[in-house]
């Protein structure tokens, strides 16, 4: 009886050891599967997922994940190709529109030199406004497609956000004055510097300033904090929480006026994220706040 119990104990111990080894093998295969999965997502390769275990279920799981990864990679390549073609089409289209629009503007100037009735002059003014709106949208489309295709990582330098804000405010002095806006600008005494692309930063600030002038009800405050956050805050009676949340959407417009192209803030968002920053809009108590933030790192 004692010998039988010893035998059973040995058999049980042997089974436990086998189960432990099997469990260790499966855990190791799961780690290999996870690490390989992450690596395949980051790399441009069609190499399959390989795991060391002989467990059929784990190898079947690895094969299924491998198939899905290849389908995902194929869809990604299709999307990237389509995205490139779309950008090229937008660039070419906007470029092709420039020539006839310039010609139209030239002929309108010639027409304005001819004797016209008051009614004809009013019609011509309407046409001129619509052509100018189309011209502005064409320019925005061209700049947008160029910006999306540009690489700003290779052209960065240490820039003072204080100086960039001052330069932008000075450049928009005339537009602010015409809109009846006296901006309140708050900046720390110390310089707030970040390594950014100058052209992109000035484009971002210009687009935010354009937006503030467009929607402001004669009030605008611009605040720079020591941690690199820039907030444009203005009263905006024409907006609400829903529209404020969609301001960064491409081609979204709040109004149908000639200045509304729906691309300015989308361009600002794209450029900001390209340089590792973030931008968000918030609407509370009738005030729109757009905050641009470039972390120190």
Secondary structure, 3 states (H helix, E strand, C coil): CHHHHHHHHHHHHHHHHHHHHHHHHHHHHHHHHHHHHHHHHHCCCCCCCCCCCCCHHHHHHHHHHHHHHHHHHHHHHHHHHHHHHHHHHHHHHHHHHHHHHHHHHHHHHHHHCCCCCHHHHHHHHHHHHHHHHHHHHHHHHHHHHHHHHCCCHHHCEEEEHHHHHHHHHHHCHHHHHHCCCCCEEECCCCCCEEEECHHHHHHHHHHHHHHHHHHCCCCCEEEECCCCEEEEEEECCCCCHHHHHCCCCCCCCCCCCCCCCCCHHHHHHHHHHHCCCEEEEEEECCEEEEEEECCCC
